Amino acid sequence: MRAGRQRGITGLGTAQCHVGVAKMRLTPEQEAAYALDYDLPRDSLKPQVQVEYDRQLEIRRSQGQVTAPDATFPALGVQVREDAVQSYGAPLGSGALGQLAGAEARLTDGSQAWSPGRAVFMPVGFTGLATKTKATAFVIFANGTYHETPLNGNAAVRAAQAEAVKFNLMAGPRRTCPAAGGRGSRPP
C-alpha cells in the first residue's frame, strides 16, 4: 500500500485516509478541559471557551483536583494560587508561605562585581563594562514572615524587577503604617 493511501487515525483530532486529512473541531467544553489540563493561558481562549474554562476550574477546585497556579513569578521564587502565596513549583495542597493580601515584593539594590569571564570576550576598551549584578528578592507578608530568593546576573535582576511590579499590583494596596500617622508609603 502506498504511503498516501493508509487508513486510520493519526495524531490528536485528525483522521487520515486516502483523500487527505479531516480535522475535527473541539467543543468549548473539550477546549476548556484541554486548556486546564495543559496549563494554557485563559486569555488565549475564545470568550465562550473562557466562560466554560472558569466553570470547569471552579468544579476542579471544589473537588480538590490539581489546578495550575493563578500566577507564577519564577524570578521571585513564588507562585499565587487563589489567595495564598507558595514556593515556585509547589504542588497543589502544599503549605502556603503566606497570604497574598498585604504581601509585598522588594529587591535589594544589588552589588556590581567585575566579571573576568565576560571580559575575555570583549575588546580591551570595553572590559570595564563586564560587570555582573547580584541582588536578593524578598516577598514580605503581612504577618512579618518573608521569602528570600538570591538573584545572580543582570537578566535575573531585571526579570525580578518586572515580576515585583506585577506581584505588588496583584497583592493590592499596602497597609498603612500607624507610626507614620496612618500614611502609607504610596502616594495618594
HUHU-V608345 format. One record per residue. N is the residue number from 1. RES is the residue in three letters. PHI is phi in radians with two decimals (NA if undefined). OMEGA is omega in whole degrees, -180 to 180 (none if undefined). D_CENTER is the distance of its C-alpha to the mean C-alpha in Angstrom with 2 decimals. Layout:
[[N | RES | PHI | OMEGA | D_CENTER] [N | RES | PHI | OMEGA | D_CENTER]]
//
This chain:
[[1 | MET | NA | -179 | 49.16] [2 | ARG | -1.27 | -175 | 47.55] [3 | ALA | -1.05 | -177 | 43.77] [4 | GLY | -1.35 | -175 | 43.42] [5 | ARG | -1.94 | 178 | 45.32] [6 | GLN | -1.28 | 177 | 43.25] [7 | ARG | -1.98 | 177 | 42.38] [8 | GLY | 2.43 | -179 | 39.50] [9 | ILE | -1.73 | 179 | 35.90] [10 | THR | -2.28 | 176 | 33.43] [11 | GLY | 1.30 | -180 | 29.68] [12 | LEU | -1.54 | 174 | 27.47] [13 | GLY | 1.38 | 177 | 29.17] [14 | THR | -2.26 | 175 | 31.99] [15 | ALA | -2.16 | -177 | 35.64] [16 | GLN | -1.89 | 175 | 37.75] [17 | CYS | -2.50 | -173 | 41.53] [18 | HIS | -1.18 | -179 | 44.41] [19 | VAL | -1.69 | 179 | 43.73] [20 | GLY | 2.40 | -177 | 40.11] [21 | VAL | -2.03 | 175 | 36.67] [22 | ALA | -1.84 | -179 | 36.06] [23 | LYS | -1.71 | 178 | 32.52] [24 | MET | -1.73 | 178 | 31.68] [25 | ARG | -1.67 | 176 | 29.49] [26 | LEU | -1.53 | 174 | 26.99] [27 | THR | -1.30 | 177 | 27.60] [28 | PRO | -0.99 | 179 | 24.94] [29 | GLU | -1.13 | 180 | 24.77] [30 | GLN | -1.18 | -180 | 24.29] [31 | GLU | -1.13 | 178 | 21.69] [32 | ALA | -1.15 | 178 | 19.61] [33 | ALA | -1.09 | 178 | 20.10] [34 | TYR | -1.08 | -180 | 19.09] [35 | ALA | -1.09 | 178 | 15.81] [36 | LEU | -1.20 | -178 | 15.08] [37 | ASP | -1.14 | -175 | 16.39] [38 | TYR | -1.90 | 174 | 14.39] [39 | ASP | 0.94 | 177 | 10.96] [40 | LEU | -1.46 | -178 | 11.72] [41 | PRO | -1.16 | -180 | 10.47] [42 | ARG | -1.08 | -177 | 13.02] [43 | ASP | -1.09 | -178 | 13.89] [44 | SER | -1.45 | -178 | 15.37] [45 | LEU | -1.61 | 176 | 17.86] [46 | LYS | -1.17 | -177 | 21.35] [47 | PRO | -0.93 | -179 | 22.15] [48 | GLN | -1.19 | 178 | 24.25] [49 | VAL | -1.31 | 177 | 21.65] [50 | GLN | -1.09 | 177 | 19.07] [51 | VAL | -1.08 | 179 | 21.75] [52 | GLU | -1.16 | 177 | 22.22] [53 | TYR | -1.01 | 179 | 18.51] [54 | ASP | -1.07 | -180 | 18.51] [55 | ARG | -1.12 | -179 | 21.78] [56 | GLN | -1.20 | 178 | 20.78] [57 | LEU | -1.10 | 178 | 17.58] [58 | GLU | -1.10 | 178 | 19.93] [59 | ILE | -1.10 | -180 | 22.44] [60 | ARG | -1.09 | 180 | 20.13] [61 | ARG | -1.15 | -179 | 18.99] [62 | SER | -1.16 | 178 | 22.67] [63 | GLN | -1.58 | 179 | 23.74] [64 | GLY | 1.31 | 179 | 21.33] [65 | GLN | -1.35 | -179 | 19.79] [66 | VAL | -1.16 | 174 | 16.51] [67 | THR | -2.22 | 179 | 13.67] [68 | ALA | -1.21 | 176 | 10.02] [69 | PRO | -1.09 | 179 | 7.87] [70 | ASP | -1.22 | 179 | 7.89] [71 | ALA | -2.69 | 177 | 4.58] [72 | THR | -2.12 | 179 | 2.32] [73 | PHE | -2.32 | -174 | 4.45] [74 | PRO | -1.05 | -179 | 6.26] [75 | ALA | -1.18 | 177 | 9.14] [76 | LEU | -1.47 | 179 | 9.83] [77 | GLY | 1.39 | -178 | 9.74] [78 | VAL | -2.37 | 172 | 8.40] [79 | GLN | -2.43 | -179 | 6.51] [80 | VAL | -1.99 | 175 | 8.34] [81 | ARG | -2.28 | -175 | 10.66] [82 | GLU | 1.01 | -178 | 13.45] [83 | ASP | -1.83 | -176 | 14.99] [84 | ALA | -1.98 | 175 | 14.11] [85 | VAL | -1.83 | -179 | 11.93] [86 | GLN | -2.16 | 172 | 11.81] [87 | SER | -1.10 | -179 | 11.59] [88 | TYR | -1.08 | 179 | 8.62] [89 | GLY | 1.50 | -180 | 9.76] [90 | ALA | -1.25 | 179 | 12.29] [91 | PRO | -1.29 | 178 | 14.00] [92 | LEU | -1.02 | 179 | 14.99] [93 | GLY | 1.66 | 178 | 17.92] [94 | SER | -1.31 | -177 | 17.26] [95 | GLY | -1.11 | 179 | 18.22] [96 | ALA | -1.46 | 173 | 16.23] [97 | LEU | -1.28 | -179 | 16.31] [98 | GLY | 3.09 | 180 | 17.21] [99 | GLN | -1.51 | 179 | 16.98] [100 | LEU | -1.16 | -179 | 14.61] [101 | ALA | -1.07 | 178 | 17.83] [102 | GLY | 1.49 | 179 | 19.34] [103 | ALA | -1.38 | -179 | 16.62] [104 | GLU | -2.58 | 177 | 16.22] [105 | ALA | -1.76 | 179 | 14.40] [106 | ARG | -2.44 | 177 | 17.03] [107 | LEU | -2.18 | 172 | 17.84] [108 | THR | -1.27 | -178 | 21.28] [109 | ASP | -1.10 | 180 | 23.21] [110 | GLY | 1.55 | 179 | 23.17] [111 | SER | -2.03 | 179 | 26.19] [112 | GLN | -1.64 | 177 | 27.37] [113 | ALA | -2.24 | 178 | 29.03] [114 | TRP | -1.29 | -177 | 31.10] [115 | SER | -1.97 | -179 | 29.94] [116 | PRO | -1.12 | 179 | 33.00] [117 | GLY | -1.11 | 178 | 31.03] [118 | ARG | -1.30 | -177 | 29.82] [119 | ALA | -1.13 | -179 | 33.30] [120 | VAL | -1.05 | -175 | 34.91] [121 | PHE | -1.64 | -178 | 33.43] [122 | MET | -1.95 | 173 | 34.34] [123 | PRO | -1.08 | -175 | 37.73] [124 | VAL | -0.96 | -178 | 39.72] [125 | GLY | -1.19 | -177 | 39.41] [126 | PHE | -1.83 | -176 | 35.59] [127 | THR | -1.11 | 176 | 35.23] [128 | GLY | -1.18 | 179 | 34.76] [129 | LEU | -1.50 | -177 | 31.38] [130 | ALA | -1.42 | 180 | 30.13] [131 | THR | -1.94 | -180 | 28.13] [132 | LYS | -2.29 | -178 | 24.96] [133 | THR | -1.74 | 172 | 22.94] [134 | LYS | -2.14 | -180 | 22.00] [135 | ALA | -2.59 | 177 | 20.30] [136 | THR | -2.36 | 176 | 18.57] [137 | ALA | -1.77 | 177 | 15.56] [138 | PHE | -2.15 | 167 | 16.38] [139 | VAL | -1.97 | -175 | 14.82] [140 | ILE | -1.82 | -177 | 18.12] [141 | PHE | -1.75 | -176 | 18.82] [142 | ALA | -1.06 | -179 | 21.75] [143 | ASN | -1.47 | 176 | 23.78] [144 | GLY | 1.70 | 177 | 23.90] [145 | THR | -1.39 | -180 | 21.76] [146 | TYR | -2.58 | 175 | 19.03] [147 | HIS | -2.10 | -174 | 16.41] [148 | GLU | -2.02 | 178 | 17.08] [149 | THR | -2.33 | 177 | 15.32] [150 | PRO | -1.27 | 180 | 17.66] [151 | LEU | -2.05 | -176 | 16.82] [152 | ASN | -2.21 | 178 | 19.18] [153 | GLY | 2.05 | -177 | 19.76] [154 | ASN | -1.08 | -179 | 19.57] [155 | ALA | -1.15 | 179 | 16.47] [156 | ALA | -1.13 | 179 | 14.48] [157 | VAL | -1.17 | 178 | 15.98] [158 | ARG | -1.09 | 179 | 15.25] [159 | ALA | -1.11 | 180 | 11.50] [160 | ALA | -1.16 | 178 | 11.58] [161 | GLN | -1.11 | 179 | 13.86] [162 | ALA | -1.14 | -180 | 11.76] [163 | GLU | -1.18 | 180 | 8.74] [164 | ALA | -1.11 | 178 | 11.65] [165 | VAL | -1.10 | -180 | 13.04] [166 | LYS | -1.11 | 179 | 10.17] [167 | PHE | -1.09 | -179 | 9.94] [168 | ASN | -1.13 | 176 | 13.73] [169 | LEU | -1.17 | 179 | 14.09] [170 | MET | -1.21 | -178 | 12.20] [171 | ALA | -1.29 | 178 | 14.36] [172 | GLY | 1.65 | -176 | 17.46] [173 | PRO | -1.18 | 177 | 20.64] [174 | ARG | -1.25 | 175 | 21.85] [175 | ARG | -1.31 | 178 | 24.77] [176 | THR | -1.43 | -178 | 28.17] [177 | CYS | -1.79 | -180 | 30.01] [178 | PRO | -1.04 | -179 | 33.52] [179 | ALA | -1.17 | -179 | 34.89] [180 | ALA | -1.66 | 178 | 34.18] [181 | GLY | 1.31 | 178 | 36.20] [182 | GLY | 1.43 | 179 | 33.37] [183 | ARG | -1.57 | 175 | 31.66] [184 | GLY | -1.45 | -180 | 27.94] [185 | SER | -1.51 | 175 | 26.65] [186 | ARG | -1.73 | 177 | 25.38] [187 | PRO | -1.18 | -178 | 28.08] [188 | PRO | -1.16 | none | 29.19]]
//
